[in-house]
């Protein structure tokens, strides 16, 4: 067997492994980002709106009701909480 084919096969396997690692990391980063945004919207936005209402109340301003938090699942699958 030609030694050059071994080098080609080895470099191809390494590139494929690096690609799979990159793909897994990107998918995981997207999941983490989605969980972070959901957490911010569900847990922290109500507190921010409450603080904003208190500040506006002290300044004598009237604010509208905050918008409800709604999520759209674009891939058609509902996620469990």
Beta strands, then each sheet from edge to edge (+ up, - down):
end
